[in-house]
Amino acid sequence: MTFFAGRWVPAPDHVSELGGNGLPAGFRASGVAAQIKESGAPDVGLLVCDSPEVTSAARFTASGIQAPPVLLCRERCRLDALRAVVVNAGNANAATGRPGLDNAAKMQGSAAMVARVPEDQVAVCSTGVIGVPLPMDKINRGILAAAHGLDAEGAGAFAAAIQTTDAFDKRAALEVRLPSGTVTITAQAKGAGMISPGFATLLVFVQSDAALAAQTGDLLLGVCVKRSFERVSVDGQLSTNDTVILQCSGESGVRVEPETDDELRFGEALDALMRQLALMVVRDGEGARRVGRVLVRGGAPEAVEAAARSVANSQLVKTALYGGDPNWGRIIQAVGAALPGTAPLAVDIAIEGVQVCAGGSYVPHDAGALAQAVARDEVEYEIGLPGEGAETEVFFSDLGHEYVTINADYTT
């Protein structure tokens, strides 16, 4: 399947897609079934960088309830030099108190031992049900089994082991042609529910054989996260465990220096990669049929942001998207709810290029063309607010029956 599918995130001209399960030079990964999930699906993953010169960067959830693995990474890890990542699915190890923090530390210690790296260079991630203690006997057996399976072709197994309600793999392998040489970037992500701009219930791991300073990686990751995983919503819910990690082994010998064309091109590739992964998360929104993009222009930055998020998180807009219903009244209602006032708001609205509202009032339009537009897999909503200068976007999934079924039965 082509990674850069759809119209919203095109592949940069200097980027080519690679097939297979390979990782950049210097990386090995694996994924195993440790029986944490009742289904018996893979649920423990291990990713190791064999290069002692690795540089890294990370971003975490903004939630006020941060899971022990997040707290451990923030407090006990060298986030600029991570050599390994250990992940379990099926149990979030969140809201588990001091025992949860102790278990996260045990995961870190076990992974450090089998990967033969210092503990403070091992990141720990968990995803799954909140409020349930980790089954550490299964975790430890899984980590040992994963260590035996480490392979330079292990990207697929690792991607499978980090999933919860995901319906499909979210991963990529890209060849990136820079002025100074060619590098590889790979990534694996998970996420389908509890997704909100802020960023989301997701885990994302990015690897490259490029050589770059940790400060450069941190800068690029921060910018790309803001343009990708902070611009998506499935259900407007912010998670306790969100983690995004970038690791660069330097094994290609191609150095990406700050403020060079190499940095620009590498950043463009990383940005496209992460934006497309974020879109895949939205497309996999639990039970989703369609993906929407709301683009808001005009007014002050805080106004366009509030309007975009209100539309993306509106249950009425999302159910209309699910049903292919061209009910633009739900869109203008969501904008008005986000920007209350005493004077009528002069809002312009177009759906897939069909103008339906100008200055806050109905515009005669081709109802047949509009009905066809909202029946597509991807639907774009453009909103204009009074004023000029600001612009923002949010990608969001629809909301249908299957979402309710999945989440009503999640722990039973």
C-alpha positions in Angstrom: 0.0 0.0 0.0 1.3 3.5 -0.9 2.2 5.5 2.2 1.4 8.9 0.8 -2.2 8.1 -0.1 -4.8 10.9 -0.3 -4.4 14.5 -1.4 -3.6 16.4 1.7 0.0 15.3 2.3 2.0 14.8 -0.9 5.5 13.2 -0.9 8.3 15.8 -1.2 10.2 15.5 -4.5 13.3 14.3 -2.8 11.6 11.5 -0.9 10.9 7.9 -2.2 9.0 5.2 -0.4 10.8 1.9 0.5 9.0 -1.4 0.9 9.6 -4.2 3.4 10.3 -4.3 7.1 13.8 -2.9 7.2 15.1 -0.3 9.6 17.9 2.3 9.1 21.4 1.2 9.7 22.1 0.8 13.4 18.6 -0.3 14.4 17.0 -3.6 15.4 13.5 -4.3 16.5 11.1 -7.1 17.4 7.6 -7.7 18.7 6.2 -10.7 20.5 3.0 -12.0 22.2 3.4 -12.0 25.9 -0.3 -12.8 26.6 -1.1 -9.4 28.1 -3.9 -9.1 25.5 -6.5 -11.8 25.9 -6.5 -12.2 22.1 -3.0 -13.5 22.1 -1.9 -10.8 19.6 1.6 -9.3 19.9 1.9 -6.9 22.8 5.5 -6.4 23.7 7.9 -4.5 21.4 11.6 -3.7 21.7 13.6 -1.3 19.6 17.3 -0.9 20.0 19.9 1.4 18.4 23.4 -0.2 18.4 25.2 3.0 17.7 26.7 4.6 20.9 26.6 8.0 19.1 22.8 8.0 18.8 20.9 11.3 19.3 17.3 11.6 20.1 14.4 13.8 21.0 10.9 13.2 22.6 7.5 14.8 23.2 4.9 13.7 25.7 1.2 14.1 26.6 0.0 17.5 28.0 -2.5 15.7 30.2 -2.6 16.5 33.9 -2.8 12.7 34.6 0.4 11.4 33.1 1.0 7.7 33.2 4.1 6.3 35.1 5.9 5.4 31.8 5.7 9.1 30.8 6.8 10.3 34.2 9.7 7.9 34.2 10.9 9.0 30.8 10.7 12.7 31.8 12.5 12.2 35.1 14.9 9.3 34.5 15.9 9.2 30.9 18.5 11.0 28.8 16.0 12.1 26.2 18.8 13.4 23.9 20.6 10.0 23.8 18.0 7.2 23.9 19.4 3.9 22.8 16.3 1.7 23.3 12.6 1.8 23.6 10.5 -0.9 25.3 6.7 -0.9 24.8 3.8 -2.9 25.9 0.2 -2.9 24.6 -3.0 -4.0 26.3 -2.3 -2.2 29.6 -1.6 1.6 29.9 0.0 1.4 33.3 -1.8 4.7 34.0 -3.5 5.8 37.3 -1.6 3.0 39.0 0.3 5.1 41.6 3.6 4.2 43.1 3.4 0.6 42.1 2.9 1.7 38.5 6.1 3.8 38.6 8.0 0.9 40.2 6.8 -1.4 37.4 7.8 1.1 34.7 11.2 1.2 36.3 11.4 -2.6 36.2 10.5 -2.6 32.5 13.3 -0.1 32.0 15.8 -2.2 33.9 14.9 -5.4 32.1 15.1 -3.8 28.7 18.4 -2.2 29.6 19.8 -5.5 30.6 18.8 -7.4 27.5 19.8 -4.5 25.2 23.0 -4.0 27.1 22.6 -0.2 27.4 22.4 2.1 30.5 19.0 2.3 32.1 18.8 6.1 31.5 19.0 5.5 27.8 15.9 3.2 27.7 12.5 4.8 27.2 9.4 3.0 28.5 5.9 3.2 26.8 2.6 1.5 27.6 -0.8 1.7 26.0 -4.1 0.0 26.7 -6.6 -0.1 29.5 -6.2 2.6 32.2 -6.2 1.8 35.9 -5.0 -1.8 35.9 -1.7 -3.0 37.3 0.9 -4.3 34.8 1.3 -8.1 34.8 5.1 -7.9 35.3 5.7 -11.7 35.0 4.3 -11.5 31.4 6.1 -8.3 30.7 9.5 -9.6 31.8 9.0 -12.8 29.7 8.0 -10.7 26.8 11.0 -8.5 27.0 13.3 -11.5 27.1 11.6 -13.1 24.1 11.7 -9.8 22.2 15.5 -9.5 22.9 16.0 -12.9 21.3 14.0 -11.8 18.2 15.8 -8.4 17.6 16.3 -8.0 13.8 17.2 -5.3 11.4 14.1 -6.4 9.5 11.9 -6.2 12.6 9.9 -3.0 11.9 6.7 -4.9 11.0 6.8 -7.1 14.1 7.5 -4.0 16.3 4.6 -2.1 14.7 2.2 -4.9 15.3 3.2 -5.2 19.0 2.3 -1.6 19.9 -1.3 -1.6 18.7 -4.5 -1.6 20.7 -7.7 -1.0 18.8 -5.8 -0.2 15.6 -7.3 -1.7 12.5 -4.1 -1.6 10.5 -0.4 -0.9 10.7 0.8 2.7 10.6 4.4 2.7 9.5 6.6 3.9 6.7 10.1 3.6 5.3 11.5 6.5 3.3 14.6 7.2 1.3 15.5 10.9 1.6 17.9 12.5 -0.8 19.8 15.4 0.8 22.5 17.6 -0.7 25.1 15.8 1.3 23.9 12.3 0.6 21.0 9.9 1.1 19.5 8.8 4.4 16.7 6.6 5.5 13.8 7.4 7.8 11.4 4.8 9.2 8.5 5.1 11.6 5.9 3.1 13.5 2.8 4.5 15.1 -0.3 3.4 16.9 -3.6 5.2 17.6 -7.3 5.0 16.8 -9.3 6.2 19.8 -8.9 8.7 22.6 -7.4 11.1 20.0 -7.4 14.9 20.6 -5.3 17.8 19.3 -3.0 18.1 22.2 -1.9 15.5 21.0 -3.5 12.1 21.1 -3.6 8.5 22.5 -0.7 7.5 20.4 2.8 6.2 20.4 5.1 7.2 17.6 8.7 6.0 17.0 10.9 7.5 14.3 14.3 6.2 13.3 16.9 7.6 10.9 20.5 6.8 10.0 21.2 10.5 9.6 23.8 12.2 11.9 22.5 15.3 13.6 22.9 17.1 16.9 20.4 16.4 19.6 19.4 20.0 19.6 18.6 19.9 15.8 16.5 16.7 16.3 14.6 18.3 19.2 13.9 21.5 17.1 12.7 19.5 14.1 10.6 17.1 16.1 8.9 19.9 18.0 7.9 21.8 14.8 6.7 18.6 13.1 4.6 17.4 16.1 2.8 20.8 16.1 2.0 20.4 12.4 0.9 16.7 12.7 -0.2 15.0 15.9 -1.4 18.3 17.4 -3.7 18.8 14.5 -5.8 15.7 14.7 -9.0 14.6 16.5 -11.1 11.4 16.6 -13.1 12.0 19.7 -11.7 15.0 21.4 -10.2 13.0 24.3 -6.6 13.6 25.5 -4.6 10.6 26.6 -2.4 9.9 29.6 0.3 8.1 27.7 1.1 10.0 24.5 4.8 9.7 23.4 6.7 10.6 20.3 10.4 9.7 20.0 12.9 10.4 17.3 16.3 8.5 17.2 19.1 9.1 14.8 22.0 6.6 14.6 24.4 8.5 12.4 25.3 5.3 10.6 24.8 6.8 7.1 27.7 9.1 7.7 25.5 12.0 6.3 25.6 14.9 8.8 22.7 17.2 8.9 24.1 20.6 10.1 21.9 23.4 11.5 20.7 26.1 9.1 21.7 24.2 6.0 19.8 22.8 3.0 20.3 19.4 4.5 18.4 20.4 7.6 15.6 21.9 5.4 15.2 18.8 3.3 15.4 16.4 6.3 12.8 18.6 8.1 10.5 18.5 5.0 10.7 14.7 4.9 10.1 14.3 8.6 7.2 16.8 8.4 5.5 14.9 5.6 6.1 11.5 7.3 4.5 12.7 10.6 1.6 14.5 8.9 0.8 11.4 6.9 1.0 9.2 10.0 -1.3 11.6 11.8 -3.8 11.3 9.0 -3.6 7.5 9.2 -4.4 7.7 12.9 -7.5 9.8 12.0 -8.4 7.4 9.2 -8.3 4.6 11.6 -10.5 6.4 14.1 -12.5 3.7 15.8 -15.3 2.7 13.3 -14.6 5.6 11.0 -15.7 5.8 7.4 -14.4 9.3 6.4 -11.8 11.9 7.2 -12.5 15.6 7.3 -10.2 18.5 7.1 -11.4 21.9 8.5 -9.4 24.9 7.3 -10.1 28.2 9.0 -8.8 31.6 7.8 -9.1 35.2 8.9 -9.4 36.8 12.3 -7.1 36.4 15.3 -5.1 33.2 15.8 -7.1 32.3 18.9 -10.3 32.7 17.0 -9.4 30.5 14.1 -8.0 27.9 16.4 -11.2 27.8 18.5 -13.4 27.6 15.5 -11.4 24.8 13.9 -11.3 22.7 17.0 -15.0 23.3 17.7 -15.9 22.0 14.2 -13.5 19.0 14.4 -14.8 17.9 17.8 -18.5 18.5 17.2 -20.5 15.3 17.5 -23.1 16.8 15.1 -20.5 17.6 12.4 -18.8 14.2 12.9 -22.0 12.2 12.6 -23.0 14.2 9.5 -19.6 13.3 8.0 -20.2 9.7 8.9 -23.6 9.7 7.1 -22.5 11.7 4.1 -25.1 14.3 5.2 -24.5 17.8 3.6 -25.9 19.6 6.7 -23.7 22.7 6.8 -25.9 24.2 9.5 -24.0 22.0 12.0 -20.7 23.6 10.9 -21.9 27.2 11.4 -23.4 26.2 14.7 -20.1 24.8 15.9 -18.3 28.0 14.8 -20.8 30.2 16.6 -20.5 28.1 19.8 -16.7 28.6 19.7 -17.0 32.4 19.2 -20.0 33.7 21.2 -21.0 37.3 20.9 -24.0 39.7 20.6 -23.5 40.6 16.9 -24.0 38.2 14.0 -20.8 36.6 12.9 -20.0 37.1 9.2 -18.9 33.5 8.4 -18.1 32.1 5.0 -18.3 28.3 4.5 -17.4 26.1 1.5 -17.6 22.3 1.4 -15.3 20.7 -1.2 -15.3 24.0 -3.0 -19.1 24.4 -3.0 -20.0 27.7 -1.4 -22.9 27.3 1.0 -22.6 30.3 3.2 -21.4 33.9 2.8 -21.3 36.5 5.5 -23.3 34.2 7.8 -26.1 33.7 5.4 -27.2 30.9 3.0 -25.9 31.0 -0.5 -27.8 29.2 -3.3 -25.8 26.2 -4.5 -25.9 23.0 -6.4 -27.4 20.5 -3.8 -26.5 17.5 -6.0 -22.9 18.6 -6.2 -22.7 19.1 -2.5 -24.2 15.7 -1.8 -21.6 14.0 -4.0 -18.8 16.0 -2.3 -19.7 14.8 1.2 -20.0 11.2 0.1 -16.2 11.0 -0.6 -13.7 9.4 1.7 -12.1 12.8 2.3 -14.1 15.9 2.8 -12.7 19.4 3.2 -14.4 22.3 5.0 -13.2 25.8 4.4 -14.3 28.5 6.9 -13.6 32.2 6.6 -13.9 34.5 9.6 -13.9 38.3 9.5 -10.4 39.8 9.3 -7.1 38.6 7.8 -3.9 36.9 8.7 -4.5 33.8 10.7 -5.0 30.3 9.4 -5.1 26.8 10.9 -6.3 23.3 10.2 -7.5 20.2 12.0 -8.0 16.7 10.6 -10.8 14.7 12.1 -12.6 11.4 11.7 -16.4 10.9 11.6 -18.3 9.3 14.4 -20.5 6.3 13.9 -22.1 3.2 15.4 -18.9 1.2 15.6 -17.1 3.8 17.8 -19.8 3.3 20.4 -19.6 -0.5 20.2 -15.8 -0.6 20.5 -15.8 1.7 23.5 -18.8 0.3 25.2 -17.2 -3.1 25.3 -13.5 -2.0 25.8 -12.9 -3.7 29.1 -15.7 -6.3 29.0 
